Amino acid sequence: MTIGIPKEIKEQEQRVGLLPSAAQTLVGHGHTVLVQKNAGVGSGYPDEEYVKAGAQIVESAKEIFQRADMIVKVKEPLPAEWPLLRRGQILFTYLHLAASKPLTEALLNSGVTGLAYETIQIGNRLPLLEPMSEIAGRMSVVMGAYYLAKHNGGTGVLLGGVPGVLPGRVVVLGGGTAGVNAARMATGLGADVTILEVDLERMRFLDITMDNAHTLYSSEAHLHELMATTDLLIGAVLVPGAKAPKLITRAMLRKMKPGSVVVDIAIDQGGCAETSRPTTHLDPVYIEEGVTHYCVANMPAAYARTATQALTNITSRYVELLADRGLEGACNKQPALLGGVNTRDGKLTIQAVAEAHGLAYAPMFSSDALGSLGG
């Protein structure tokens, strides 16, 4: 198989889809690896390392897409890349289709097999999403604390407080991977942390493992009660593959102190605040209802080297499986890959995305479906 690694073109996206070490493994298995020039530079991996690994350096993204049987990326393809996709090709990356109907329609029109990292599920885990959720969760507290500083338009509250002064209050909406990592960072700083969650078993787990954080059943009433005293609100809600529910309303935000901060980690899936809209690392914040909103859609890209290493630690084994066995063989070996198939031959194969955009849903994951996947 020919595997193509294009350079990411999303603004300030410095991650790369494959490390030189993974390229070396694929080449050793008899595959061809094409890497666009300077694709890995932002993560600290120059072209020379890919060449040593046996990969070929290609000048243009167009050639990568033309020659590759499988495209491995980090972020969803942007409009400039849509015309390069084709039927019979595998696109393996974060897609977040529920947040974008135009992207969904572009993939359907191309006929590409869109295989999304974030919808591959094993048990209750999303193993290919977890590394980035860990980084985004930890980073959310760093960014929140930064924008709480008075010179950044914040309230001037130091999250950890000092002797004789109460710490700041952090509310984390969602007790999954991102939420837990946010809570750990916030408690590490000495903040007063409350995690809102709806899963009672999860709350019991958090109560046992996080002595310095409080848990509270997530409800609209409880959110309203907390808003007036919350300094940093972190939205870490996730419904796998689906658009994020709008749990934080404009009315709730009006109760927050001017200069308070909202970090919406769920912005990749549309955001969990009514006032959220995607921002970039170059222009990361805006103010609504007197509250600073940080809604960067590719947060882990700020720490590109760490994020690339964490991501490819888990994705590379799936890339290898797909390259060695093809889509059908890989799905037979690892059935969880079926959940990653979002589009196939012009059909939308994930129900949550179909519901988000009012598009037709074509289920293909029955017990007889594997044989219809092709190679």
Beta strands, then each sheet from edge to edge (+ up, - down):
strand 1: 2-5
strand 2: 32-36
strand 3: 56-58
strand 4: 70-72
strand 5: 90-93
strand 6: 113-116
strand 7: 169-173
strand 8: 192-197
strand 9: 213-217
strand 10: 232-235
strand 11: 261-264
strand 12: 285-288
strand 13: 291-294
strand 14: 341-344
strand 15: 347-348
sheet 1: 3+ 2+ 1+ 4+ 5+ 6+ 14- 15+
sheet 2: 9+ 8+ 7+ 10+ 11+ 13+ 12-
end
